[in-house]
Amino acid sequence: MDDSEDVGLFGPGSVTWKVHEEPVLMVAGLRSLYLQALHPRAMAGVAQNSNYRTDAWGRLMRTSTYVATTLFGTTAEAEAAGRRIRARHARMRARDPVTGAQFRVDEPDLLRWVHVTEVESFVTTARRAGLALTDAEVDRYYTEQRRVAALIGLDPATVPGTAEEVERYYRDVRPELRMTREAAETALFLTVPPIPWKVSLPLRIGLNLGPPRWAYLGLAGTAVSLLPAWARRLYGGLGLPTTALSADVSVRALRLALRALPQHLLIGPIQMAGRERAARLTAAA
């Protein structure tokens, strides 16, 4: 079969496609960044190697393109994207904020933290927003996402593959997490980033919107509220059940609002190409 007619790592029958066809996952990406900032070494790796402060929106677009490629691109495209990421990470070094020791940013422990916080944020946000997922489907999602973990250089066997394993992983890693100066600065930046006069959203058409600051603050507030109670406490908030309840209401309302929009405005070109390839393969079969 030609690589150009390949549905990629997952395909239309996967839980991954079911989850990632939800536009509300824009909030999940933000939630994962708040989580990731709580790991001092992971945060140091980003702060010392990234230009996210001066090119926040460019970095967001590049990250979004990478994620879309691994999920909806062909197998060859996903593997090529993984190779580029591994090569970039292999060149990066950072200094531990506590010991001052130099370390590689592609250490398995750090890659695993970033991976788990991302996939857990995606599936948790989708479910809390109202996407119907059984417990078995959630476990299948985590197992499927081990393929993405392998792209960045992780041994899939060392990556949590069920909801129970993710919870156990979080319990094990929590003693390493704390609010540092870099974490606080990053959280503030995530909450009040520089908003360009016009933000070109990753929609199917070139729709330029100038979202007001309050709209973005609403998204950021929802992302923080969706964090686990222990993470909210590390940020100085209260891990109250009422906070989680209000977050559920907000993210469900956002999902409903997005679903009311024409879907062709919300589907990116990589996702659309994946759907079209899958349709051609189904027709040919």
DAPEPE-V97423 format. One record per residue. N is the residue number from 1. RES is the residue in one small letter. SS is DSSP state (2 for helix, 1 for strand, 0 for the rest). Layout:
n=<N | N>
res=<RES | RES>
ss=<SS | SS>
This chain:
n=<1 | 2 | 3 | 4 | 5 | 6 | 7 | 8 | 9 | 10 | 11 | 12 | 13 | 14 | 15 | 16 | 17 | 18 | 19 | 20 | 21 | 22 | 23 | 24 | 25 | 26 | 27 | 28 | 29 | 30 | 31 | 32 | 33 | 34 | 35 | 36 | 37 | 38 | 39 | 40 | 41 | 42 | 43 | 44 | 45 | 46 | 47 | 48 | 49 | 50 | 51 | 52 | 53 | 54 | 55 | 56 | 57 | 58 | 59 | 60 | 61 | 62 | 63 | 64 | 65 | 66 | 67 | 68 | 69 | 70 | 71 | 72 | 73 | 74 | 75 | 76 | 77 | 78 | 79 | 80 | 81 | 82 | 83 | 84 | 85 | 86 | 87 | 88 | 89 | 90 | 91 | 92 | 93 | 94 | 95 | 96 | 97 | 98 | 99 | 100 | 101 | 102 | 103 | 104 | 105 | 106 | 107 | 108 | 109 | 110 | 111 | 112 | 113 | 114 | 115 | 116 | 117 | 118 | 119 | 120 | 121 | 122 | 123 | 124 | 125 | 126 | 127 | 128 | 129 | 130 | 131 | 132 | 133 | 134 | 135 | 136 | 137 | 138 | 139 | 140 | 141 | 142 | 143 | 144 | 145 | 146 | 147 | 148 | 149 | 150 | 151 | 152 | 153 | 154 | 155 | 156 | 157 | 158 | 159 | 160 | 161 | 162 | 163 | 164 | 165 | 166 | 167 | 168 | 169 | 170 | 171 | 172 | 173 | 174 | 175 | 176 | 177 | 178 | 179 | 180 | 181 | 182 | 183 | 184 | 185 | 186 | 187 | 188 | 189 | 190 | 191 | 192 | 193 | 194 | 195 | 196 | 197 | 198 | 199 | 200 | 201 | 202 | 203 | 204 | 205 | 206 | 207 | 208 | 209 | 210 | 211 | 212 | 213 | 214 | 215 | 216 | 217 | 218 | 219 | 220 | 221 | 222 | 223 | 224 | 225 | 226 | 227 | 228 | 229 | 230 | 231 | 232 | 233 | 234 | 235 | 236 | 237 | 238 | 239 | 240 | 241 | 242 | 243 | 244 | 245 | 246 | 247 | 248 | 249 | 250 | 251 | 252 | 253 | 254 | 255 | 256 | 257 | 258 | 259 | 260 | 261 | 262 | 263 | 264 | 265 | 266 | 267 | 268 | 269 | 270 | 271 | 272 | 273 | 274 | 275 | 276 | 277 | 278 | 279 | 280 | 281 | 282 | 283 | 284 | 285>
res=<m | d | d | s | e | d | v | g | l | f | g | p | g | s | v | t | w | k | v | h | e | e | p | v | l | m | v | a | g | l | r | s | l | y | l | q | a | l | h | p | r | a | m | a | g | v | a | q | n | s | n | y | r | t | d | a | w | g | r | l | m | r | t | s | t | y | v | a | t | t | l | f | g | t | t | a | e | a | e | a | a | g | r | r | i | r | a | r | h | a | r | m | r | a | r | d | p | v | t | g | a | q | f | r | v | d | e | p | d | l | l | r | w | v | h | v | t | e | v | e | s | f | v | t | t | a | r | r | a | g | l | a | l | t | d | a | e | v | d | r | y | y | t | e | q | r | r | v | a | a | l | i | g | l | d | p | a | t | v | p | g | t | a | e | e | v | e | r | y | y | r | d | v | r | p | e | l | r | m | t | r | e | a | a | e | t | a | l | f | l | t | v | p | p | i | p | w | k | v | s | l | p | l | r | i | g | l | n | l | g | p | p | r | w | a | y | l | g | l | a | g | t | a | v | s | l | l | p | a | w | a | r | r | l | y | g | g | l | g | l | p | t | t | a | l | s | a | d | v | s | v | r | a | l | r | l | a | l | r | a | l | p | q | h | l | l | i | g | p | i | q | m | a | g | r | e | r | a | a | r | l | t | a | a | a>
ss=<0 | 0 | 2 | 2 | 2 | 0 | 0 | 0 | 0 | 0 | 0 | 0 | 0 | 0 | 2 | 2 | 2 | 2 | 2 | 2 | 0 | 0 | 0 | 0 | 2 | 2 | 2 | 2 | 2 | 2 | 2 | 2 | 2 | 2 | 2 | 2 | 0 | 0 | 1 | 2 | 2 | 2 | 2 | 2 | 2 | 2 | 2 | 0 | 0 | 0 | 0 | 0 | 0 | 0 | 0 | 2 | 2 | 2 | 2 | 2 | 2 | 2 | 2 | 2 | 2 | 2 | 2 | 2 | 2 | 2 | 2 | 2 | 0 | 0 | 2 | 2 | 2 | 2 | 2 | 2 | 2 | 2 | 2 | 2 | 2 | 2 | 2 | 2 | 2 | 2 | 0 | 0 | 1 | 1 | 1 | 0 | 0 | 0 | 0 | 0 | 0 | 1 | 1 | 1 | 0 | 0 | 0 | 2 | 2 | 2 | 2 | 2 | 2 | 2 | 2 | 2 | 2 | 2 | 2 | 2 | 2 | 2 | 2 | 2 | 2 | 2 | 2 | 2 | 0 | 0 | 0 | 0 | 0 | 0 | 2 | 2 | 2 | 2 | 2 | 2 | 2 | 2 | 2 | 2 | 0 | 2 | 2 | 2 | 2 | 2 | 2 | 0 | 0 | 0 | 0 | 2 | 2 | 2 | 0 | 0 | 0 | 0 | 2 | 2 | 2 | 2 | 2 | 2 | 2 | 2 | 2 | 2 | 2 | 2 | 2 | 2 | 1 | 0 | 0 | 0 | 2 | 2 | 2 | 2 | 2 | 2 | 2 | 2 | 2 | 2 | 2 | 0 | 0 | 0 | 0 | 0 | 0 | 0 | 1 | 1 | 0 | 0 | 0 | 0 | 0 | 0 | 0 | 1 | 1 | 0 | 0 | 0 | 2 | 2 | 2 | 2 | 2 | 2 | 2 | 2 | 2 | 2 | 2 | 2 | 2 | 0 | 0 | 0 | 2 | 2 | 2 | 2 | 2 | 2 | 0 | 0 | 0 | 0 | 0 | 0 | 2 | 2 | 2 | 2 | 2 | 2 | 2 | 2 | 2 | 2 | 2 | 2 | 2 | 2 | 2 | 2 | 2 | 2 | 2 | 0 | 0 | 0 | 2 | 2 | 2 | 0 | 0 | 0 | 2 | 2 | 2 | 2 | 2 | 2 | 2 | 2 | 2 | 2 | 2 | 2 | 2 | 2 | 2 | 2 | 0>
